[in-house]
Amino acid sequence: MSTTQADLTLSSRVRALKPSVTVAFTNRAKQMRASGVDVLGFAAGEPDFGTPQAIKDAAKRGLDEGLTRYQPTLGPMPVRETIATKLRDENNIGAAPGGPQLTGEHVAIGCGGKHVLYSAMHALLGSADADGQPDEVLLPTPAWVSYRPIAELAGAEVSEIPAGPETDFKITPEQLRAAITPRSRLLVINSPSNPCGTMYSESELRALAAVVAEAAATTAPRLLILTDEIYEKIVYGGIDHFSLGSIPEIAERTLTLNGMSKAYAMTGWRIGYAAMPGDFGKAVIKALGTLQGQMTTNITAFNYPAITEALTNPQVAQEVEQMRRAFAKRAKLIEQRLGTIDGINCPKPTGAFYVFPDVSALFGKTTPKGAKLTSATTFSEALLEEAHVAFVPGEDFGGPGANHVRISFACSEDQINAGMDRFKSFCSKLDLAGGQS
């Protein structure tokens, strides 16, 4: 029997998987720029700063000293201990007397935060109850576009908990309590938030933690928290970062994700890590090692000294603070500029380097070149094609995201001003050509 083209198919998992919209718009902007178009990009979630020199020098030393061979899958124990010390001292995770402790054995290092997230969800999800119903992931939305597809690839069902701009995109304890079911396995929290640029206060996180503790003792005994704190050092709105894993009542149910990409301007280094205190935490980390051993094994060997340098060198800490201050100035600038554009509403940014304005007041209008604006996607496509400004449409972020666009201000103040000038001009010309197409 001969093989036909119809017999050659990809897996159903991949065929059902949507590409990342953030990557798609970033790549389109790069392609247009490469062809000579003056595109101003606000799509990439990547700091525009260079990696601090001391971190680069540490990696060079590692390379010169022969760190070019396989390493332990989850990283050398001294480096894992360095991360554990950071989490105990800065985040108060595993530091409470008499509570679950955090050591290097409770830490996993992987190839970027996304890889660690993928491993974590595949380690924790995929079971079915007695009726064959899948695990449930509780996802406050809008949320980063990769949480849902990774959870679904792991065999889980995602249940959104939507929150709008009126609450700075933050869910309430009452919403969380109403969403929890006996199948609830994982609550995902991302604070500061991508895409929203807002963050929870300590009191708000403690209130959510109390609901989780209550549910774990009654209706949802398998419920865990996955807290993504990759933007923890990029805060500027008067709200201090707070780690859910520091709360004793839920510490042994909380897996903390973090990495080097955002705070240290190390996106291309691909270094992420996860930590979870207590005996179950140690079991989770061991499971991550088993999965990682079948995928990537260790990260690039000579990058391990760079992790230690980043987390322990006071000069690096000063440079991270300088970057934070720059983001704070940019946040204030873009908030001011957006406030002058008719039809655009945006909560005050307080963390990360994004704003997530509502552009739905512009739906139904027509661009000068005749494009009908019916959604965040058509709006973003027209803005890119006609004004050469790249934002990310909000549909794939879930919840009320369909009315919003994500704007990354990980760029210079000059670019922010130039981009906002083009954005404002684009919005002011809508409907002018509405009857001419």
NUDOMAR-285192 format. One record per residue (C-alpha): x, y, z; residue number from 1. Coordinates in nm, 4 decimals, padded with zeros to 6 digits. Layout:
X_Y_Z_NUM
...
REM end
This chain:
00.0000_00.0000_00.0000_1
00.1529_00.3310_-00.1034_2
00.1708_00.6324_00.1250_3
-00.0319_00.9348_00.0203_4
00.0088_01.2933_00.1267_5
-00.3051_01.2563_00.3409_6
-00.1297_00.9874_00.5466_7
00.1469_01.2279_00.6457_8
00.0073_01.4275_00.9352_9
00.1370_01.6071_01.2390_10
00.0299_01.5135_01.5906_11
-00.3132_01.6263_01.7043_12
-00.1496_01.8092_01.9955_13
00.0605_02.0261_01.7665_14
-00.2211_02.0796_01.5170_15
-00.4406_02.2128_01.7966_16
-00.1657_02.4343_01.9412_17
-00.1898_02.8072_01.8684_18
00.1328_02.9997_01.8022_19
00.2276_03.2679_02.0546_20
00.0712_03.5977_01.9466_21
00.3450_03.7945_02.1225_22
00.6119_03.6128_01.9231_23
00.4098_03.6485_01.6027_24
00.3782_04.0284_01.6233_25
00.7386_04.0679_01.7374_26
00.8568_03.8643_01.4380_27
00.6357_04.0573_01.1953_28
00.7814_04.3840_01.3208_29
01.1347_04.2487_01.2789_30
01.0603_04.1304_00.9251_31
00.9181_04.4686_00.8262_32
01.2174_04.6438_00.9798_33
01.4552_04.4130_00.7930_34
01.2825_04.5076_00.4677_35
01.3460_04.8754_00.5353_36
01.0216_04.9817_00.7057_37
01.0670_05.2155_01.0033_38
00.8708_05.0066_01.2546_39
00.8617_05.1004_01.6218_40
00.8272_04.7782_01.8206_41
00.6362_04.7590_02.1473_42
00.5579_04.3871_02.1274_43
00.8596_04.2117_02.2783_44
00.8732_04.1399_02.6500_45
01.2469_04.1939_02.6614_46
01.4534_04.4566_02.8455_47
01.6529_04.6770_02.6122_48
01.9436_04.6973_02.8564_49
02.2603_04.4936_02.8238_50
02.3408_04.2180_03.0723_51
02.5575_04.3617_03.3533_52
02.9262_04.3187_03.2721_53
03.0074_04.1277_03.5902_54
02.7585_03.8573_03.4912_55
02.9095_03.8265_03.1445_56
03.2591_03.8120_03.2916_57
03.1543_03.5280_03.5232_58
03.0333_03.3225_03.2262_59
03.3573_03.3920_03.0400_60
03.5576_03.2717_03.3398_61
03.3476_02.9580_03.3543_62
03.4196_02.8917_02.9890_63
03.7925_02.9545_03.0355_64
03.7983_02.7284_03.3400_65
03.6585_02.4361_03.1438_66
03.2873_02.4461_03.2247_67
03.2016_02.2899_02.8897_68
03.0798_01.9444_02.9937_69
02.7571_01.7919_03.1215_70
02.6464_01.9059_03.4657_71
02.3888_01.7667_03.7106_72
02.0489_01.7886_03.5447_73
01.9026_02.0504_03.7782_74
02.2330_02.2330_03.8243_75
02.5322_02.1988_04.0580_76
02.4216_02.1922_04.4197_77
02.6241_02.5025_04.5208_78
02.4359_02.7089_04.2613_79
02.1018_02.5661_04.3697_80
02.1973_02.6547_04.7279_81
02.2709_03.0116_04.6157_82
01.9189_03.0380_04.4733_83
01.7729_02.8872_04.7922_84
01.9614_03.1450_04.9994_85
01.8270_03.4236_04.7799_86
01.4709_03.2968_04.8226_87
01.5068_03.2614_05.1990_88
01.6708_03.5995_05.2503_89
01.4808_03.8125_04.9965_90
01.1476_03.6339_04.9618_91
01.1199_03.4719_05.3063_92
01.0402_03.1363_05.1450_93
01.1371_02.8467_05.3693_94
01.2764_03.0815_05.6316_95
01.0087_03.0670_05.9023_96
01.1232_02.8901_06.2228_97
00.9418_02.5600_06.2587_98
00.7997_02.5826_05.9074_99
00.8938_02.3925_05.5918_100
01.2570_02.4605_05.5063_101
01.4076_02.5495_05.1696_102
01.7460_02.4144_05.0612_103
01.9193_02.3521_04.7318_104
01.7342_02.0212_04.7074_105
01.4129_02.2229_04.6767_106
01.5413_02.4158_04.3715_107
01.5434_02.3251_04.0007_108
01.7275_02.5201_03.7312_109
01.6002_02.4936_03.3734_110
01.6357_02.6411_03.0249_111
01.4373_02.9587_03.0819_112
01.1228_03.0317_03.2761_113
00.8986_02.8881_03.0036_114
01.0824_02.5552_03.0096_115
01.0565_02.5356_03.3885_116
00.6855_02.6187_03.3656_117
00.6375_02.3456_03.1060_118
00.8139_02.0892_03.3257_119
00.6232_02.1982_03.6348_120
00.2823_02.1706_03.4720_121
00.3671_01.8296_03.3261_122
00.4874_01.7126_03.6655_123
00.1741_01.8292_03.8474_124
-00.1074_01.7913_03.5936_125
-00.2552_01.5101_03.3896_126
-00.4466_01.3028_03.6430_127
-00.8159_01.2254_03.6137_128
-01.0759_01.1783_03.8868_129
-01.2943_00.8714_03.9347_130
-01.5286_00.9959_03.6638_131
-01.2429_01.0496_03.4183_132
-01.2567_01.4291_03.4446_133
-00.9217_01.6058_03.3985_134
-00.7305_01.8220_03.6424_135
-00.8436_02.1819_03.6521_136
-00.6153_02.4861_03.6304_137
-00.7572_02.8086_03.7722_138
-00.6232_03.0935_03.5617_139
-00.6938_03.4591_03.6446_140
-00.7222_03.6421_03.3139_141
-00.5908_03.8366_03.1307_142
-00.2836_03.6168_03.1613_143
00.0387_03.5478_02.9745_144
-00.0437_03.3622_02.6554_145
00.1593_03.0476_02.7319_146
-00.0096_02.9384_03.0559_147
-00.3212_02.7986_02.8890_148
-00.1607_02.6001_02.6039_149
00.1055_02.4496_02.8311_150
-00.1591_02.3447_03.0846_151
-00.3702_02.1922_02.8080_152
-00.0697_02.0089_02.6649_153
-00.0265_01.8602_03.0126_154
-00.3801_01.7222_02.9950_155
-00.5548_01.9782_03.2151_156
-00.8693_02.1817_03.1646_157
-00.8299_02.5571_03.2112_158
-01.0941_02.7508_03.4007_159
-01.0585_03.1265_03.3616_160
-01.1296_03.3718_03.6421_161
-01.1694_03.7029_03.4568_162
-01.0814_04.0387_03.6119_163
-01.1164_04.3728_03.4381_164
-00.9524_04.7137_03.4508_165
-01.1881_04.8282_03.7248_166
-00.9927_04.6057_03.9685_167
-00.6546_04.6545_03.7986_168
-00.7073_04.3070_03.6505_169
-00.6891_04.1411_03.9942_170
-00.9285_03.8689_04.1075_171
-01.1019_03.8840_04.4445_172
-01.1141_03.6159_04.7161_173
-01.4856_03.5780_04.6435_174
-01.4182_03.5053_04.2772_175
-01.1536_03.2500_04.3662_176
-01.3752_03.0763_04.6207_177
-01.6565_03.0489_04.3666_178
-01.4221_02.9066_04.1021_179
-01.2678_02.6266_04.3084_180
-01.4053_02.2756_04.2514_181
-01.2964_01.9306_04.3719_182
-01.0999_01.8983_04.0451_183
-00.8999_02.2171_04.1053_184
-00.5335_02.1239_04.0998_185
-00.3421_02.4429_04.0242_186
-00.4009_02.8147_04.0763_187
-00.1691_03.0277_03.8625_188
-00.0729_03.3695_03.9954_189
00.1543_03.6116_03.8076_190
00.2417_03.9275_04.0006_191
00.3630_04.1681_03.8651_192
00.1529_04.0750_03.5649_193
00.2267_04.0118_03.2025_194
00.0295_04.1524_03.0167_195
-00.1432_04.3872_03.2595_196
00.1480_04.5707_03.4223_197
-00.0313_04.5652_03.7575_198
00.0345_04.3651_04.0742_199
-00.1233_04.2331_04.3917_200
-00.0453_04.3826_04.7321_201
00.0613_04.1648_05.0240_202
-00.2822_04.1901_05.1832_203
-00.4520_04.0880_04.8581_204
-00.2252_03.7856_04.8180_205
-00.2777_03.6833_05.1801_206
-00.6531_03.6965_05.1238_207
-00.6234_03.4671_04.8202_208
-00.3936_03.2349_05.0151_209
-00.6538_03.2060_05.2909_210
-00.9095_03.0884_05.0351_211
-00.6654_02.8268_04.9031_212
-00.5907_02.7036_05.2561_213
-00.9624_02.6820_05.3308_214
-01.0378_02.4915_05.0102_215
-00.7435_02.2566_05.0564_216
-00.8829_02.1568_05.3936_217
-01.2306_02.0932_05.2540_218
-01.3370_02.0715_04.8898_219
-01.0056_02.0750_04.6982_220
-00.7398_01.8767_04.8875_221
-00.5081_01.8559_04.5823_222
-00.5056_02.2313_04.5136_223
-00.1612_02.3888_04.4667_224
-00.0392_02.7369_04.3728_225
00.2035_02.8147_04.0934_226
00.3292_03.1692_04.1418_227
00.5264_03.3224_03.8551_228
00.7470_03.5968_04.0000_229
00.9741_03.6630_03.7030_230
00.9066_04.0403_03.7260_231
00.9543_04.0642_04.1030_232
01.2291_04.3294_04.0878_233
01.0546_04.5542_03.8332_234
00.8133_04.7359_04.0657_235
00.7540_05.1099_04.0966_236
00.3927_05.1802_04.1865_237
00.4188_05.1885_04.5648_238
00.3376_04.8182_04.6062_239
00.6146_04.5975_04.7454_240
00.6603_04.2577_04.5879_241
00.5423_03.9730_04.8112_242
00.5933_03.5989_04.7651_243
00.3011_03.3652_04.8264_244
00.5477_03.0905_04.9179_245
00.6391_03.2820_05.2335_246
00.2948_03.2232_05.3892_247
00.3326_02.9236_05.6258_248
-00.0248_02.7973_05.5748_249
00.0295_02.7373_05.2044_250
00.4098_02.7235_05.1759_251
00.4161_02.3503_05.1056_252
00.1482_02.3971_04.8388_253
00.3263_02.6788_04.6550_254
00.5708_02.6343_04.3682_255
00.7585_02.9584_04.2958_256
00.8826_03.0232_03.9411_257
01.1476_03.2817_03.8649_258
01.4519_03.3323_03.6479_259
01.7244_03.5652_03.5297_260
01.5618_03.6981_03.2117_261
01.3793_04.0145_03.3114_262
01.5471_04.1656_03.6181_263
01.9010_04.0995_03.4955_264
01.8417_04.1625_03.1218_265
01.9364_03.8017_03.0431_266
01.6538_03.6877_02.8151_267
01.8859_03.5158_02.5684_268
02.0733_03.3255_02.8376_269
01.7689_03.1000_02.8967_270
01.7925_03.0541_03.2729_271
01.4835_02.9873_03.4819_272
01.4298_02.8208_03.8163_273
01.1593_02.6821_04.0414_274
01.1494_02.6229_04.4159_275
00.9119_02.4617_04.6613_276
00.9823_02.4020_05.0327_277
00.9030_02.0935_05.2381_278
00.8969_01.7213_05.1682_279
00.6450_01.7421_04.8859_280
00.8445_02.0272_04.7382_281
01.1487_01.8046_04.7274_282
00.9430_01.5402_04.5471_283
00.8210_01.7969_04.2940_284
01.1752_01.9143_04.2233_285
01.2882_01.5542_04.1788_286
01.0058_01.5061_03.9269_287
01.1209_01.8151_03.7381_288
01.4650_01.6568_03.7230_289
01.3211_01.3365_03.5800_290
01.1367_01.5273_03.3084_291
01.4285_01.7553_03.2330_292
01.6574_01.4554_03.2091_293
01.4491_01.3317_02.9172_294
01.4419_01.6726_02.7488_295
01.7367_01.9074_02.7876_296
01.9471_01.7789_03.0807_297
02.1377_02.0777_03.2230_298
02.1466_02.4353_03.1005_299
02.4636_02.5656_02.9346_300
02.7382_02.4731_03.1783_301
02.9373_02.7957_03.1821_302
02.6234_02.9945_03.2681_303
02.6121_02.8597_03.6232_304
02.8780_03.1029_03.7524_305
02.6716_03.3821_03.5976_306
02.3749_03.2876_03.8180_307
02.5852_03.3070_04.1320_308
02.7344_03.6388_04.0216_309
02.3941_03.7891_03.9482_310
02.2490_03.6868_04.2834_311
02.5447_03.7753_04.5058_312
02.7370_04.0686_04.3530_313
02.6343_04.4043_04.5120_314
02.7382_04.5915_04.1972_315
02.4931_04.3852_03.9936_316
02.2210_04.4671_04.2464_317
02.2937_04.8380_04.1924_318
02.2625_04.7966_03.8148_319
01.9322_04.6100_03.8569_320
01.8077_04.9023_04.0656_321
01.9139_05.1460_03.7942_322
01.7143_04.9474_03.5401_323
01.4147_04.9448_03.7746_324
01.4289_05.3222_03.8044_325
01.4449_05.3575_03.4279_326
01.1351_05.1387_03.3917_327
00.9608_05.3517_03.6547_328
01.0273_05.6679_03.4514_329
00.9077_05.4985_03.1345_330
00.5923_05.3763_03.3077_331
00.5100_05.7307_03.4166_332
00.5806_05.8652_03.0683_333
00.3678_05.6143_02.8806_334
00.0840_05.6537_03.1301_335
00.0898_06.0289_03.0708_336
00.1024_05.9918_02.6930_337
-00.1822_05.7377_02.6796_338
-00.3900_05.9697_02.8947_339
-00.3936_06.2279_02.6142_340
-00.5412_05.9933_02.3512_341
-00.9181_06.0026_02.3144_342
-01.0871_05.6638_02.3522_343
-00.7944_05.4974_02.5301_344
-00.8367_05.3886_02.8925_345
-00.5570_05.2258_03.0902_346
-00.5012_05.1326_03.4575_347
-00.1902_05.2757_03.6210_348
00.1117_05.0481_03.5651_349
00.2734_04.9355_03.8913_350
00.5048_04.6497_03.7903_351
00.6728_04.4716_03.4983_352
00.7122_04.6790_03.1788_353
00.3701_04.6625_03.0180_354
00.0509_04.8605_02.9932_355
-00.2741_04.7030_02.8794_356
-00.5063_04.9778_02.7554_357
-00.8666_04.9281_02.6502_358
-00.9068_05.0258_02.2833_359
-01.2620_04.8995_02.2347_360
-01.3985_05.2551_02.2051_361
-01.2286_05.2593_01.8646_362
-01.3948_04.9423_01.7363_363
-01.6343_05.0067_01.4528_364
-01.4220_05.2859_01.3097_365
-01.2339_05.2870_00.9804_366
-00.8701_05.3716_00.9137_367
-00.7539_05.6157_00.6441_368
-00.6672_05.3150_00.4234_369
-01.0116_05.1630_00.4667_370
-00.9455_04.8941_00.7297_371
-01.2464_04.8253_00.9524_372
-01.1533_04.8013_01.3221_373
-01.3640_04.5225_01.4691_374
-01.1313_04.3736_01.7303_375
-00.7997_04.4134_01.9093_376
-00.6384_04.2040_01.6354_377
-00.7705_04.4107_01.3449_378
-00.6748_04.7244_01.5360_379
-00.3177_04.5984_01.5955_380
-00.2790_04.4820_01.2362_381
-00.3935_04.8179_01.0992_382
-00.1699_05.0077_01.3399_383
00.1291_04.8016_01.2277_384
00.0553_04.8295_00.8556_385
-00.0469_05.1946_00.8463_386
00.1420_05.3619_01.1339_387
00.4282_05.1117_01.1610_388
00.3785_05.0621_01.5351_389
00.3759_04.7082_01.6775_390
00.1490_04.6333_01.9738_391
00.0154_04.2894_02.0740_392
-00.3611_04.2271_02.0441_393
-00.5203_04.1111_02.3651_394
-00.7530_03.8262_02.2625_395
-00.5116_03.5446_02.3456_396
-00.4540_03.6784_02.6965_397
-00.8085_03.5732_02.7863_398
-01.0796_03.7315_02.9965_399
-01.1490_04.0934_02.9000_400
-00.8277_04.0974_02.6960_401
-01.0240_04.1013_02.3721_402
-01.0816_04.4744_02.4258_403
-00.7170_04.5515_02.4967_404
-00.3686_04.5666_02.3475_405
-00.0420_04.5001_02.5244_406
00.2269_04.7662_02.4957_407
00.5763_04.6867_02.6182_408
00.7768_04.9898_02.7258_409
01.1054_04.8012_02.7454_410
01.2537_05.0614_02.5130_411
01.3948_05.4125_02.5267_412
01.1946_05.7181_02.6243_413
01.2573_05.8571_02.2761_414
01.0963_05.5487_02.1225_415
00.8044_05.5716_02.3637_416
00.7430_05.9337_02.2640_417
00.7778_05.8577_01.8937_418
00.5481_05.5557_01.9211_419
00.2850_05.7451_02.1174_420
00.3000_06.0268_01.8619_421
00.2229_05.7778_01.5835_422
-00.0429_05.6024_01.7933_423
-00.2197_05.9294_01.8745_424
-00.2053_06.0429_01.5124_425
-00.3434_05.7065_01.3959_426
-00.6350_05.7271_01.6400_427
-00.7119_06.0876_01.5470_428
-00.7531_05.9964_01.1788_429
-00.9962_05.7099_01.2272_430
-01.3203_05.7386_01.0298_431
-01.1789_06.0172_00.8099_432
-01.1783_05.7812_00.5139_433
-01.4705_05.5736_00.6324_434
-01.6951_05.6579_00.3403_435
-01.4331_05.6537_00.0687_436
-01.3375_05.2869_00.0466_437
REM end
